[in-house]
């Protein structure tokens, strides 16, 4: 068959085009099924059903997929070879944020959405959607990236996830802080509550990728905490907000979830500088502990088992004593891709929320994220290949790196927006339009990537 295609370049081109487009058509069909089942006129599946399915993906299907594919593929040598995957996540995010900053300068969104514009342009979906794309691309008889592309591709995607989640719970969490100057304090029976001047709806996207996010809310999650902590350094006074009692926070009184810090009660030999003290308080309020969720725990466990040969031979392989257990996990992992696409269809069925972002800024974010950034990604991957940073001859490795620059904004951003009480409607609208347009941009760029990787 290969000789026939080599002699017939037209047939070879058609085969290449089909190999690139058919996987996305499969995913599109699953999304349409989810959209149809959730359509308001039918409502075969309700929003609560989709939320339950999201929880199953989060606590069961996705961890099973990550553990089985990452654990069976990774070795100590692979960890040394795959070092560029987390670096690429940081690079794609940094370049995306830089482009988002340019979008904000050119399109001039309302001042309260300046940081939001940067975030929505910079942070892509390196998790569930990438898993679905890789799984669909490798679920074919021609195996475009080799016989083991499904297992290795999902291992690469899983290896990148922990970096993305770490970024979301540190950098994104603080960047999505409600702007101080656009919020007001409403006093009610000695309780102070921050209220945004927009409508805080609870769309499906809030729990579409990271269920239970709302349960992580703390005393300061919906307040401009950093602006209040560092406000005194700039000499700016905001009389509408009560001053933070930093001494009380040092004693562990910042939130109900805080544990007493006995070390802070001890006598200090030297006075702590004011700036250092404030940085420490902000760091203590960063919800980094929430990173340890089922998918990241599965990644950690998979890396540990995979890097220890004795453990790996005991868990993975046809002759392994626990092979029946890993086979069961693989069966559960098979439900991951269809479930994710059904949830995406349910999210799309809700339609876009009202947005105060403006048409020009919305188009700027979509065009930059879906069209400009992928071309930058091609240049980055080409440069990394020339410098010898990539696994030599592994086209799937390069394909996963390129996906970091190609996917729409992370659905997890909608959950963070809800957690912080900031731009929830705008996040819903942007995510809806990006995923609607992403059908066409992903189709185009996957064809480009196939030509770039398989024929160059």
Buried (B, 14 or more C-beta within 10 A) or exposed (E): EEEEBEEEEEEBEEBBEEBBBBBBEBBBEBBEBBBBBBBEEEEEBEBEBBBBBBEBBBBBBBBBBBBBBBBBBBEEEBEEBBEBBBBBBEBBBEBBBBBBBBBBEEBBBBEBBBBBBBBBBBBBBBBBBBBBBBBBBBBBEEBBBBEEBBBBBBBBBBBBBBBBBBBBBBBBBBBBBBBBEBBEBEEEEEEEEBEBEBEBEEBBBBBBBBBBBEEBBBBBBBBBBBBBBBBBEEEEEBEEBEEBEBEEBBBBEBBEEBEEEEEBEEEEEEEEEEEEBBBBBBEBBBBEEBBEBBBBBBBBBBBEBBBBEEBBEBBBEEEBEBBEEBEEBBEBBBBBBBBBBBBBBBBBBBEBBEBBBBEEBBBBBBBBBBBBBBEBBBEBBBEBBEEEBBBEEBBBBBBBBBBBBBBBBBBBBBBBBBBBBBBBBBBBBBBBBBBEBBBEBBBBBBBBBBBBBBEE
